[in-house]
């Protein structure tokens, strides 16, 4: 029997049916390969390897400068103020003359006291010889000797008052403006001082510390987490513009009472101030070296997340390269990181980059994180 060829007719050519079927099968095969699912890529995350270090523990607290010593200049005798002997706002030295009070009345008092003393002295000499010959009684001689002692005391007091007419600086420091003018009548009992002198070198810095901060530090010391450095508590000072004061201070004392309204205690530090850069009343920030943590673990801030309840969580890449969530306990912030009290150990790899690409329980490709510059002290 004669075989018949089936042809598809198109314009200008005849295509065998078998050829059409072969092309269709080929196209179907290609379509099957393109629809097969691809294996998902392993997400890449940046990790920071935890390490232990010796960490100085510092705390930044509000502070305010205070005068080391303040003295009011007051007259000790009455009289007319003749002259001011200093430049207002200048530095003065101890015992430097500051004012001159009219001394003529006091010179007169000295002259009178001197004359009275000389007369009684001569009388005492004559009575001594008379007493030796029993021309006068011993009692009469003793009375004259007593008058001589009184005259001598009066003379000394007159000389002291004359010296007080020149008002001297009681301390070294910077003097204020003068509160009285030349020609004013001043007296030893007046309430207003003539001027005020403030000693600026050294200078005090009063620091306010919450009592809770002290209690927490003592607890850490008792637990052995922190080594106490109370014997060498240096203080660093930062000015209102953020700049660091070039000299280091030392703690002088701590108040033994808590301020009820603020729940804080006052610490006082003493700083050198040779250029008088610090003035009383300035607001500053004091950084106190509280202690040392021998095996401290500090991690970047981006390695820690917080859930809705405020619990701190980090994500660790384990030995099987699987991401695991772990709860950690934070001791305190330090620089641009967190000091970890519990939950991490040296060698742990914690995720700092790629939180949006991976979830706990997923295998990841861990690579060292970029741009991790961990600073353990505040700038």
C-alpha positions in Angstrom: 0.0 0.0 0.0 1.3 3.5 -0.8 2.3 5.7 2.1 0.7 9.1 2.2 2.6 12.2 3.4 0.7 14.7 5.4 1.7 18.3 4.6 0.9 21.6 6.2 0.5 24.1 3.5 1.7 27.7 4.0 2.3 30.4 1.6 5.2 29.4 -0.7 6.2 26.1 1.1 4.9 22.7 2.3 6.1 21.6 5.9 5.9 17.9 6.7 3.8 17.1 9.8 6.5 15.0 11.4 8.8 18.1 11.4 6.2 20.1 13.2 5.8 17.5 15.9 9.5 17.4 16.5 9.8 21.1 16.9 6.9 21.1 19.4 8.5 18.4 21.5 11.8 20.3 21.6 10.0 23.5 22.7 8.1 21.7 25.4 11.4 20.3 26.8 12.9 23.7 26.9 9.9 25.0 28.7 10.1 22.3 31.4 13.7 23.2 32.2 12.9 26.9 32.6 10.2 26.2 35.2 12.3 24.1 37.6 12.8 25.9 41.0 16.2 27.4 41.8 18.0 26.8 45.2 17.8 30.0 47.4 21.2 31.8 48.0 22.7 31.7 51.5 22.3 35.2 53.0 25.5 37.0 53.8 25.9 38.7 57.2 28.6 40.8 58.8 29.9 39.5 62.2 32.0 40.9 65.0 34.2 38.4 66.9 33.8 39.0 70.7 37.1 39.5 72.7 38.0 40.2 76.3 39.9 43.3 77.3 41.0 45.3 80.3 38.5 48.2 80.4 38.7 51.3 82.5 35.2 52.1 83.8 34.3 55.8 83.7 31.2 57.8 84.4 30.3 61.3 83.1 28.6 63.5 85.6 27.3 67.1 85.7 29.6 69.5 87.6 30.1 73.1 88.4 33.2 75.1 89.3 33.5 76.8 92.7 36.1 79.1 94.2 38.9 77.6 96.1 38.9 80.5 98.6 37.0 83.8 98.8 37.9 86.6 101.1 36.0 89.9 101.7 38.2 93.0 102.2 36.9 94.9 105.2 38.3 98.0 107.1 39.4 97.4 110.7 39.4 101.0 111.7 37.1 104.0 111.1 38.0 106.9 108.8 37.8 108.5 105.4 38.9 106.4 102.5 41.6 108.5 100.9 42.9 106.3 98.0 42.3 103.0 96.2 45.7 101.4 95.5 44.7 98.6 93.1 43.3 98.1 89.6 39.8 96.6 89.6 39.8 93.1 88.3 43.5 92.6 88.6 45.5 89.9 90.3 46.7 90.9 93.8 49.1 89.3 96.2 48.7 88.5 99.9 49.6 91.6 102.1 49.5 93.9 99.0 48.2 97.4 100.0 44.6 97.9 98.6 43.2 101.1 100.3 44.6 104.0 102.3 42.4 105.3 105.1 43.1 108.8 106.5 45.9 108.1 109.0 46.3 111.6 110.6 44.0 110.9 113.5 45.8 107.6 114.2 49.2 109.2 114.1 48.0 111.6 116.7 46.8 108.7 118.9 50.2 107.1 118.6 51.9 110.4 119.6 49.7 110.7 122.7 50.2 107.1 123.7 53.9 107.4 123.3 54.0 110.5 125.5 51.9 108.8 128.1 54.1 105.8 128.1 57.3 107.9 128.4 55.9 109.8 131.4 54.9 106.7 133.2 58.2 105.0 132.4 60.1 107.9 134.0 57.8 107.8 137.0 58.3 104.1 137.4 62.1 104.5 137.4 61.9 107.2 140.2 59.5 105.1 142.2 61.8 102.2 142.0 64.6 104.0 143.7 62.3 105.5 146.3 60.9 102.0 147.1 64.5 100.8 147.6 65.0 103.3 150.4 61.5 102.7 151.8 60.5 106.3 150.9 57.3 104.9 149.4 55.5 101.7 150.0 55.8 98.6 147.8 52.1 99.0 146.9 52.7 102.5 145.5 55.5 101.2 143.3 53.4 98.3 142.1 50.7 100.7 141.1 53.1 102.6 138.9 54.4 99.5 137.3 50.8 98.5 136.5 50.2 101.9 134.9 53.4 101.5 132.9 52.2 98.1 131.5 48.8 99.7 130.6 50.6 102.7 128.9 52.7 100.2 126.9 49.6 98.3 125.8 47.8 101.5 124.7 50.9 102.5 122.7 51.0 99.1 120.9 47.2 99.3 120.2 47.6 102.8 118.7 50.4 101.6 116.5 48.3 98.7 115.3 45.4 101.0 114.5 47.7 103.2 112.6 48.8 100.2 110.6 45.2 99.3 109.9 44.8 102.6 108.0 46.5 100.8 105.1 44.1 98.0 104.1 46.1 94.9 103.0 45.0 92.0 100.8 44.2 88.9 103.1 44.9 86.4 100.3 46.3 86.2 96.8 43.8 86.1 94.0 41.7 88.1 91.6 40.1 91.2 93.1 36.6 92.4 92.2 35.5 96.0 91.5 35.6 98.3 94.5 32.3 98.7 96.3 33.2 102.0 97.9 34.7 105.1 96.3 37.4 107.5 97.5 36.2 110.0 100.1 33.7 107.6 101.6 33.5 107.1 105.4 34.2 103.5 106.3 34.0 101.8 109.6 35.1 98.5 111.1 31.6 97.4 111.8 30.1 98.1 108.4 28.2 95.2 106.6 29.4 96.0 103.1 32.9 94.9 102.1 35.3 97.2 100.3 36.0 94.5 97.7 36.1 90.7 97.3 39.2 88.6 96.4 38.8 85.1 94.8 41.6 82.6 94.7 41.3 80.8 91.3 44.4 78.6 91.4 43.6 75.9 92.3 39.9 75.7 91.8 37.2 73.3 93.0 34.7 71.4 90.9 31.6 70.2 92.6 30.2 67.0 91.0 26.7 65.7 91.4 26.5 61.9 91.5 23.2 59.9 91.8 23.3 57.6 94.9 22.1 54.8 92.7 25.4 55.1 90.7 27.4 54.6 93.9 25.4 51.7 95.1 25.7 49.9 91.7 29.5 50.4 91.6 29.8 49.0 95.2 27.8 46.0 94.2 30.0 45.3 91.1 33.1 45.6 93.3 31.7 43.2 95.8 30.9 40.7 93.0 34.4 41.0 91.7 33.3 42.3 88.4 35.1 45.6 88.9 38.4 46.4 90.6 38.2 49.4 92.9 40.3 52.4 92.0 39.3 54.7 94.9 42.9 55.3 95.8 43.6 57.0 92.5 40.3 58.7 91.4 41.5 61.1 88.7 38.9 63.4 87.2 38.9 64.7 83.6 36.9 67.8 82.9 35.1 68.9 79.7 34.0 72.5 79.2 30.6 73.7 77.9 31.9 73.8 74.3 32.9 70.1 74.5 36.6 70.8 74.7 38.7 68.9 77.3 40.4 70.9 80.0 44.1 70.3 79.8 44.7 69.6 83.5 43.6 66.5 85.5 42.0 66.9 88.9 41.8 64.7 91.9 38.8 64.0 94.2 39.1 65.8 97.5 36.1 64.4 99.3 32.5 63.1 99.0 29.5 64.3 101.0 28.2 61.9 103.6 24.6 63.0 103.2 22.2 62.5 100.3 20.3 65.5 99.0 16.7 64.4 99.5 15.2 66.4 96.6 17.6 65.0 94.0 18.8 61.7 95.5 22.4 62.6 94.8 25.6 63.3 96.7 28.2 65.9 96.0 31.8 65.0 95.2 34.5 67.7 95.2 37.5 67.6 92.9 40.5 70.0 92.9 42.1 71.2 89.6 45.1 73.3 88.8 44.1 76.5 87.1 47.2 78.5 86.4 45.8 80.4 83.4 42.5 81.1 85.2 40.6 79.4 82.3 38.1 78.1 84.8 36.0 80.7 86.6 33.6 80.0 89.5 30.1 79.1 88.5 30.9 77.5 85.1 28.9 74.4 84.2 31.1 71.5 83.1 31.1 67.7 82.7 33.4 65.6 84.9 34.6 62.1 83.9 35.5 60.0 86.9 37.7 56.9 86.7 35.6 54.5 88.9 37.5 51.2 88.5 38.8 48.6 86.1 37.0 45.6 84.6 39.7 42.9 83.9 37.8 40.7 81.5 35.4 43.1 80.0 33.3 42.3 76.9 32.3 45.3 74.8 30.3 44.9 71.6 29.2 47.4 69.0 25.8 49.0 69.6 24.4 47.6 66.3 25.0 44.1 67.6 22.2 44.5 70.2 18.5 44.8 69.6 15.7 45.2 72.0 12.3 43.6 71.9 9.0 45.2 72.9 9.6 44.4 76.5 13.0 46.0 76.5 14.9 42.8 76.6 18.4 42.9 75.0 19.1 40.3 72.3 22.0 39.5 70.0 22.3 37.1 67.1 25.2 34.6 67.1 26.5 32.5 64.2 27.3 29.1 65.6 29.8 26.5 64.4 27.3 25.1 61.8 26.9 28.7 60.4 23.4 28.9 61.7 22.1 32.1 63.1 20.9 31.9 66.7 19.2 34.4 68.9 20.6 34.9 72.4 19.5 37.0 75.4 22.3 39.1 76.9 22.5 41.4 80.0 24.0 44.8 79.5 26.1 46.4 82.2 26.2 49.9 80.8 27.0 51.9 77.6 30.7 52.7 77.0 31.8 54.9 74.1 30.0 53.6 71.0 29.4 50.1 72.4 27.7 48.2 75.2 29.5 46.5 78.1 28.0 43.0 78.4 27.6 41.7 81.9 26.3 38.2 80.9 25.4 36.2 77.8 28.6 36.4 75.7 32.1 35.1 75.8 35.3 35.6 73.9 35.2 34.0 70.4 31.5 34.4 69.9 30.6 35.7 66.4 27.7 38.2 66.6 25.8 39.7 63.7 26.2 43.4 63.2 25.2 43.7 59.5 22.4 42.0 57.5 19.6 41.9 60.0 17.1 42.3 57.2 18.6 39.4 55.2 18.6 36.6 57.8 16.4 35.2 60.6 17.2 32.9 63.5 17.5 29.2 62.4 18.8 30.1 58.9 22.2 29.1 57.6 24.3 32.2 56.8 27.5 33.1 55.2 29.4 35.0 58.0 32.0 37.5 56.9 33.9 40.1 59.0 31.8 43.3 59.4 32.9 46.5 57.7 33.4 49.8 59.4 33.5 48.5 63.0 35.6 50.9 65.0 34.8 50.2 68.6 35.7 53.0 71.0 35.5 52.2 74.7 35.7 55.7 76.0 33.6 58.7 75.2 35.1 61.5 73.1 
